[in-house]
Amino acid sequence: MRRIAIGVLAMLLLVVLARPGLTQSTLGPGPKVTVSVLAHPIPTHPQYSKLDLPFFRETLVQRSQGRFEFKTSTWTEMSITGYEIVRMTRQGQVDIGNAPLTYIAQDVPVLDAADLAGLNPTVEQARKVFDALTPIVNKDLERIGVRIIGSNPYPAQIVFCRKPVKDLADLKGRKVRTFGPTLNDLMSAVGATPVSLAYAETYTALERGVVDCAITGSGSGNAAKWYEVTTHQYTLPLSWASSGYFANLSWWNKLAPDARRFLEDSFKELTDKQWQFGGVEFTQDGIDCNSNRPSCKIGSPAKDSPMIEVKATDADKALLRKVLAESVLPAWVKRCGSRCGDVYNEVVAPISGVKYVAR
């Protein structure tokens, strides 16, 4: 019995030591590596302040026994909008940059396949699609000098409005802040006027009535205090702002093998945390905080101006799926080219259940 017990303990020890989050602490001595990371819109965004910031500046520094040092910053701190991330990363201005795929689809159009407007009704599906596409899009990205080494969603991208909104069709005739071409396609298809605005510019645009409504994550809008300038939140997930952590390929390939493995394991761990926190926990918390509910724990409760939540009906969900198939997908393939339609049908359609049909 004693031998069996010892054997079981030994097996358990091997399992524990095999976990990536723990094996990283065994990183041996070597040259110090300083890594610049540019990620997330604003310093107060919880996915930065509660996850990225302590993970890079504290956890990984300790695990690497001081061999790694991270210099982190956000878009607003660097006076950028996020659309420049891949170009800055490929030019070596930062080692690792993070931004939604749709922000940089102008450089690599196939990236939009992961988070087309209306594609992913749940964050679980959004991750399946992202993971399935990563090997393919990395081949395209590596041609321009970057690669995806991790990912995150933002909370469900919902609609914040200055006046009451009943459903998706009720956006007809309104000016709606968007980001990325497929959200533009979606808004146009339901009769709204899409207005492309940077996240940091949207609060003022809503306040002044430049736009009637705006799309962003439930928790992201809360972090930027959009509840002060809007009254209704329509909580149908239109997308997830699925994002990548992009590494400069030349820098990445020059890392010592053990240092690169350390970062690979670290970003796998951060990716898992980000999808759980950003996509699941932060989505509902954002809605709750915007409505000033007691269940608000992560964000800021809208005590003085609680919003009204408008939930999606089955008819709304059916309309969104219809618009995806008939408007969003064809418009994207037209911009992206026939190869993108083939990639979508081969990789994404088996997950989404919506096939691209040439029109």
Buried (B, 14 or more C-beta within 10 A) or exposed (E): EEEEEEEEEEEEEEEEEEEBEEBBEEBEEEEEBEBBBBBBBBBBBBBBBBBBBEBBBEBBBEBBEEBBBBEBBBBBEBEBBBBBBBBBBBEEBBBBBBBBBBBBBBBBBBBBBBBBBBBBBEBEBBBBBBBBBBEBBBEBBBEBBBBBBBBBBBBBBBBBBBEEBEBBEBBEEBBBBBBBBBBBBBBBBBEBBBBEBBBBEBBEBBEEEBBBBBBBBBBBBBBBBBBEBBBBBBBBBBBBBBBBBBBBBEBBEEBEEEBBBBBBBBBBBBBBBBBBBBBBBBBBBBBBBBBBBEEBEBBBBBEEEBBBBBEBEEEBBEBBBEBBBEBBBBBBBBBBEEEBBEBBBEBBBEBBEBEBEEE
